[in-house]
Amino acid sequence: MVRYIMVGLDGSSESRAAAEWAAREATLRGLSLRLVHVWEPVPEPMAQAPLLGTEPLRHWSERNPRGATEGLRARHPGVDVAAVQVTGVPADVLVDVARDAELVVLGSRGLSGIGGFLVGSVGQAVIARTEVPVVLVRSGEQAADEHAMDPAGIPSAATRFRPVLLGLDTHSPDGTVLAFAFEEAARRRTALRVLHAWNPPPHHVYGLSDQAGVYDALAREYAAELTEALRPWRDKYPAVEVIEASRAGSAADQVVASSRYASLVVVGRRIRRSRFGVHIGPVAHAVLHHAAAPVAVVAHR
């Protein structure tokens, strides 16, 4: 079976940014790249209506993936790029095609300032319904954004990658999520920053002598838990520098704040199915909408 990274392509600036990120990732992984363009059926008169001049909508939608494929091949000559066009409902088609992929990459609109992502319904549906890791890349993402500034303070893709950031729950550290994060850091030859957030005791007032002692004891306990959870992974990936951070506060807020210094953010999503459907989870959902770097959501049981 051909191993590949799948990208959902719809011609938007966010999907083009996702395709560029996926091509760079395919280079790091030594995988091929498959662009999937979903044609959602429309009435024939609308399909033949002129769009952007005299070209019918259907013809434009067929030409768009071909142009994207040729451009990616030219910019990433070492990557095998192919495009497929499938008819159907976008979320359903992408979830179905994703079953055979190693990684799914989707675009997401970027909001102004520090607003982060605007994750659409298709992206949320794919993340919630597939067990393959999904990476969200926002519009405008450039290769240089994932790297440290050069000595002159200028963005450059030739410098070292910024660290990979992993938000970790030490009470149930999942091996699938940890392995994904360590592998991504190893591929980039950069550090892995592991962030664990914990809640201070109720009614805690820092500064009072007795409360300060409780707070400090808890901080040491949680830091020790994080170190212990990472111990076997440090042994498995000795070349990866690991930076541990255990902080009090909201997990989502902590990850979002640290994301501006990361090349990639990794969060887990527990696979839960019920009569009310599937869910992304509150931390992953918040990080998806507000992180300043591409976000990988890794499903786990």
C-alpha positions as CSV (number, residue, x, y, z in Angstrom):
1,M,0.0,0.0,0.0
2,V,1.2,3.5,-0.9
3,R,1.8,5.6,2.3
4,Y,0.5,9.1,1.9
5,I,-0.6,12.3,3.5
6,M,-4.1,13.5,2.5
7,V,-5.0,17.2,2.0
8,G,-8.5,18.5,1.6
9,L,-8.3,21.0,-1.3
10,D,-11.1,23.5,-2.2
11,G,-9.1,26.3,-3.9
12,S,-9.2,28.6,-0.8
13,S,-6.1,30.3,0.6
14,E,-6.4,28.2,3.7
15,S,-6.4,24.9,1.8
16,R,-3.5,26.1,-0.3
17,A,-1.5,26.8,2.9
18,A,-2.5,23.4,4.2
19,A,-1.2,21.8,1.0
20,E,2.1,23.6,1.3
21,W,2.5,22.5,4.9
22,A,1.6,18.9,4.0
23,A,4.2,18.9,1.2
24,R,6.8,20.0,3.7
25,E,5.6,17.3,6.1
26,A,5.7,14.7,3.3
27,T,9.4,15.6,2.7
28,L,10.2,15.1,6.4
29,R,8.3,11.7,6.4
30,G,9.3,10.5,3.0
31,L,5.7,10.0,2.0
32,S,3.6,10.8,-1.0
33,L,0.9,13.6,-1.1
34,R,-2.7,13.1,-2.2
35,L,-4.9,16.1,-2.8
36,V,-8.6,15.4,-2.4
37,H,-11.0,17.8,-4.1
38,V,-14.7,17.1,-3.3
39,W,-17.2,18.1,-5.9
40,E,-20.5,18.6,-4.2
41,P,-23.2,18.1,-6.8
42,V,-25.2,21.2,-7.8
43,P,-28.0,21.5,-10.4
44,E,-26.7,21.3,-13.9
45,P,-27.7,24.8,-14.9
46,M,-25.7,26.2,-12.0
47,A,-22.7,23.9,-12.8
48,Q,-22.7,25.3,-16.4
49,A,-23.2,28.9,-15.3
50,P,-20.2,31.2,-16.0
51,L,-17.8,31.8,-13.1
52,L,-15.0,34.4,-13.1
53,G,-15.7,35.2,-16.7
54,T,-16.9,32.6,-19.2
55,E,-15.6,29.4,-17.6
56,P,-18.3,27.1,-16.2
57,L,-18.1,26.2,-12.5
58,R,-17.6,22.5,-13.2
59,H,-14.7,23.1,-15.5
60,W,-13.1,25.5,-13.0
61,S,-13.4,23.0,-10.2
62,E,-11.7,20.3,-12.3
63,R,-8.9,22.6,-13.4
64,N,-8.2,23.9,-9.9
65,P,-6.7,20.6,-8.5
66,R,-4.6,20.1,-11.6
67,G,-3.0,23.6,-11.2
68,A,-2.4,23.0,-7.5
69,T,-0.8,19.6,-8.2
70,E,1.6,21.1,-10.8
71,G,2.6,23.9,-8.5
72,L,3.3,21.6,-5.6
73,R,5.4,19.4,-7.8
74,A,7.5,22.3,-9.0
75,R,8.0,23.7,-5.5
76,H,8.6,20.3,-3.8
77,P,10.3,18.2,-6.5
78,G,11.1,15.4,-4.1
79,V,7.4,14.7,-3.2
80,D,5.1,12.4,-5.2
81,V,1.9,14.5,-5.6
82,A,-1.4,13.2,-7.0
83,A,-4.9,14.7,-7.0
84,V,-8.2,13.0,-7.0
85,Q,-11.7,14.5,-7.4
86,V,-14.6,12.8,-5.6
87,T,-18.3,13.6,-5.8
88,G,-20.2,13.8,-2.5
89,V,-20.6,15.7,0.8
90,P,-17.2,17.1,1.7
91,A,-17.0,15.9,5.3
92,D,-18.3,12.4,4.5
93,V,-15.9,12.0,1.6
94,L,-12.8,13.3,3.5
95,V,-13.6,11.0,6.5
96,D,-13.9,8.0,4.1
97,V,-10.7,8.7,2.2
98,A,-8.8,9.5,5.4
99,R,-9.0,5.9,6.5
100,D,-6.1,4.9,4.3
101,A,-4.0,8.0,5.1
102,E,-1.2,8.4,7.7
103,L,-2.1,12.0,8.3
104,V,-4.9,14.4,7.2
105,V,-4.2,18.1,6.7
106,L,-6.9,20.7,6.4
107,G,-7.0,24.4,6.1
108,S,-8.6,26.9,8.5
109,R,-9.2,30.5,8.2
110,G,-7.0,32.7,10.3
111,L,-8.6,35.5,12.3
112,S,-6.9,38.9,12.7
113,G,-4.6,39.7,15.5
114,I,-4.3,36.9,18.1
115,G,-7.7,35.5,17.3
116,G,-6.3,32.3,15.9
117,F,-8.3,29.9,13.8
118,L,-11.8,29.8,12.5
119,V,-12.5,26.1,12.2
120,G,-15.3,25.4,9.8
121,S,-18.0,22.7,10.1
122,V,-16.1,20.4,7.6
123,G,-12.9,20.6,9.6
124,Q,-14.6,19.9,12.9
125,A,-16.6,17.0,11.4
126,V,-13.4,15.4,10.0
127,I,-11.5,15.8,13.3
128,A,-14.4,14.4,15.3
129,R,-15.1,11.4,13.0
130,T,-11.7,10.1,11.9
131,E,-9.1,8.2,14.0
132,V,-6.3,9.4,11.8
133,P,-4.2,12.4,13.2
134,V,-5.5,15.6,11.7
135,V,-3.5,18.8,11.3
136,L,-5.2,22.2,11.0
137,V,-3.2,24.9,9.1
138,R,-4.5,28.4,9.0
139,S,-4.5,30.7,6.0
140,G,-1.2,32.6,5.6
141,E,1.0,30.0,7.3
142,Q,4.5,30.1,5.9
143,A,7.5,27.8,6.3
144,A,9.4,30.5,8.0
145,D,6.7,30.8,10.7
146,E,7.8,27.4,12.0
147,H,11.5,28.4,12.4
148,A,13.4,30.6,14.7
149,M,14.5,34.0,13.5
150,D,17.9,34.3,11.8
151,P,20.7,36.2,13.6
152,A,19.5,39.4,12.0
153,G,16.0,38.9,13.4
154,I,14.5,38.1,10.0
155,P,12.1,35.2,9.4
156,S,13.8,32.3,7.7
157,A,13.0,28.7,6.8
158,A,16.7,27.9,6.9
159,T,17.1,28.2,10.7
160,R,16.2,25.6,13.3
161,F,12.6,24.6,13.8
162,R,10.9,26.0,16.8
163,P,10.0,23.4,19.5
164,V,7.0,21.1,19.1
165,L,4.5,21.7,21.9
166,L,2.6,18.9,23.5
167,G,-0.3,19.4,25.9
168,L,-0.2,16.4,28.2
169,D,-2.6,15.0,30.8
170,T,-0.4,13.2,33.2
171,H,-3.3,11.3,34.8
172,S,-3.8,9.4,31.5
173,P,-0.8,9.9,29.3
174,D,-1.6,8.2,26.0
175,G,1.2,6.5,24.1
176,T,-0.3,7.3,20.7
177,V,-0.2,11.0,21.4
178,L,3.2,10.9,23.0
179,A,4.7,8.9,20.2
180,F,3.3,11.3,17.6
181,A,4.8,14.3,19.4
182,F,8.2,12.8,19.9
183,E,8.3,11.6,16.3
184,E,7.4,15.1,15.0
185,A,10.2,16.7,17.2
186,A,12.7,14.0,16.0
187,R,11.8,14.7,12.3
188,R,12.4,18.4,12.8
189,R,15.5,17.9,14.9
190,T,14.1,20.2,17.5
191,A,13.0,20.1,21.1
192,L,9.8,18.8,22.5
193,R,8.1,21.1,25.0
194,V,5.6,19.2,27.2
195,L,3.1,21.3,29.1
196,H,1.0,20.0,31.9
197,A,-1.6,22.3,33.5
198,W,-3.2,21.6,36.9
199,N,-5.8,23.3,39.0
200,P,-4.9,24.9,42.3
201,P,-7.0,23.9,45.3
202,P,-10.4,25.6,45.7
203,H,-10.4,28.9,47.5
204,H,-6.6,29.0,47.2
205,V,-5.1,32.4,48.2
206,Y,-1.4,32.5,47.3
207,G,0.7,34.5,49.7
208,L,-0.8,33.2,53.0
209,S,1.9,31.0,54.6
210,D,-0.2,27.9,55.0
211,Q,-1.7,28.2,51.5
212,A,1.7,28.9,49.9
213,G,3.0,25.6,51.4
214,V,0.1,23.7,50.0
215,Y,0.6,25.3,46.6
216,D,4.3,24.6,46.5
217,A,3.8,21.0,47.6
218,L,1.2,20.5,44.8
219,A,3.5,22.1,42.2
220,R,6.3,19.7,43.2
221,E,4.0,16.7,43.0
222,Y,2.7,17.6,39.6
223,A,6.1,18.3,38.3
224,A,7.3,14.9,39.5
225,E,4.3,13.2,37.9
226,L,5.2,14.9,34.6
227,T,8.9,13.8,34.8
228,E,7.8,10.2,35.6
229,A,5.3,10.1,32.7
230,L,8.0,11.2,30.3
231,R,10.8,9.0,31.6
232,P,10.3,6.0,29.3
233,W,9.9,8.3,26.3
234,R,13.1,10.1,27.0
235,D,14.8,6.7,27.0
236,K,13.1,5.8,23.7
237,Y,14.0,9.1,22.0
238,P,17.4,10.0,23.5
239,A,18.2,12.5,20.7
240,V,15.1,14.6,21.4
241,E,15.6,17.4,23.9
242,V,12.6,17.5,26.3
243,I,11.5,20.6,28.1
244,E,9.1,20.1,30.9
245,A,6.6,22.7,32.1
246,S,4.0,22.1,34.8
247,R,1.8,25.1,35.6
248,A,-1.3,25.9,37.5
249,G,-4.2,27.1,35.4
250,S,-6.4,26.3,32.4
251,A,-4.9,23.7,30.1
252,A,-6.3,25.3,27.0
253,D,-5.1,28.8,28.0
254,Q,-1.6,27.5,28.8
255,V,-1.3,25.7,25.5
256,V,-2.6,28.6,23.5
257,A,-0.3,31.1,25.2
258,S,2.8,28.8,24.5
259,S,1.7,28.1,20.9
260,R,3.2,31.3,19.6
261,Y,6.7,29.9,20.2
262,A,6.0,26.5,18.6
263,S,6.4,25.0,15.2
264,L,3.5,22.5,15.8
265,V,1.1,22.0,18.6
266,V,0.0,18.5,19.5
267,V,-3.2,17.7,21.5
268,G,-5.1,14.5,22.1
269,R,-8.7,13.7,21.5
270,R,-10.3,10.8,23.3
271,I,-12.5,8.6,21.0
272,R,-15.9,8.6,22.5
273,R,-19.1,7.5,20.8
274,S,-22.6,8.0,22.1
275,R,-26.1,8.5,20.9
276,F,-25.3,12.2,20.9
277,G,-22.5,11.7,18.4
278,V,-18.7,12.2,18.6
279,H,-16.9,15.1,20.2
280,I,-13.5,16.9,19.9
281,G,-13.2,17.7,23.6
282,P,-13.0,21.1,25.3
283,V,-9.2,21.5,25.4
284,A,-8.7,20.4,21.8
285,H,-11.6,22.5,20.7
286,A,-10.2,25.7,22.4
287,V,-6.7,25.1,21.1
288,L,-7.9,24.5,17.6
289,H,-9.7,27.9,17.5
290,H,-7.0,30.0,19.2
291,A,-3.5,28.5,18.7
292,A,-0.9,30.6,16.8
293,A,0.7,27.5,15.1
294,P,-0.5,24.5,13.2
295,V,-2.4,22.1,15.5
296,A,-2.3,18.3,15.3
297,V,-5.2,16.5,16.9
298,V,-4.4,12.9,17.7
299,A,-7.2,10.5,18.4
300,H,-6.7,7.9,21.1
301,R,-8.8,5.4,23.1
